[in-house]
């Protein structure tokens, strides 16, 4: 097999085949794969659209055999993380390929050669530019529906990573949680005690404009505080915060958002959930037009069995004190109102007991596991 590697320019027209490859080639008939929204992924990869390029560099390669695309990979340097951690790490991400040793070897040789020229000595991934991008190779849960915030991949990916000498760095686990018909009694009791002991309250919004004006920046500053010590975390810059406020907050379903504040209104915790967009993205194949917008709008407006728990962030000084119970005490009645039967957690580091303990009140299944791999180069 003769494998041709082409470097892909970071423009919209050049990136479209890079983004379309897994959707149209590898996973066109896979019922569990959820495509990214094409416009969002293209913008993520473009230096003129993604503010992470203030502190990141990247390169993109595609592999071809007989003129047909058979693989893709991105190399990413997050200089902010490397500087704060004292590392010389090259990230790889946005990686997909057919099950071919020759294709995998050619893709990784291209990205490793590029990284070595930048003076880097370690390769880690799959990771994105920051934690706002999907990360981790799926190693368990191939028969489970994916979601818009995570990576789906074939089982052979991990075997190929290990074949070229990569080893486990960290694992994340994901939970499928049965939405109870009412707030579990013990959880409701904990929420009440925490409210009284720390003088806290939940607040809701009816206006997205008021949410953005009053708490938009505070939400992302809180995420920076809460996640700062997690694996590979890249603190959001002011430009990124401004970008994500415009990108996400105006579209959040307000009933699925819970803020916990002190009596003076100071934000100490945020829980964000959205109706699952997985089936809608599968139907529209990641494209907004001509009819994709309709499927996505329908996912927000009509009955949906699944709610995706996008994130929970709590100020470090309030972590492990029961504040998470306040989110679910607030949200579970709304989950029942809208007919959600299951909640999907986002990936959680397997050693992060502070987070994993929050599920002890629920009936659940740990149904997916994903892994970051690493190797010296």
Order of alpha helices (4+ residues) and beta strands (2+ residues): beta-alpha-alpha-beta-beta-alpha-beta-alpha-beta-beta-alpha-beta-alpha-beta-alpha-alpha-beta-beta-alpha-alpha-beta-alpha-beta-beta-alpha-beta
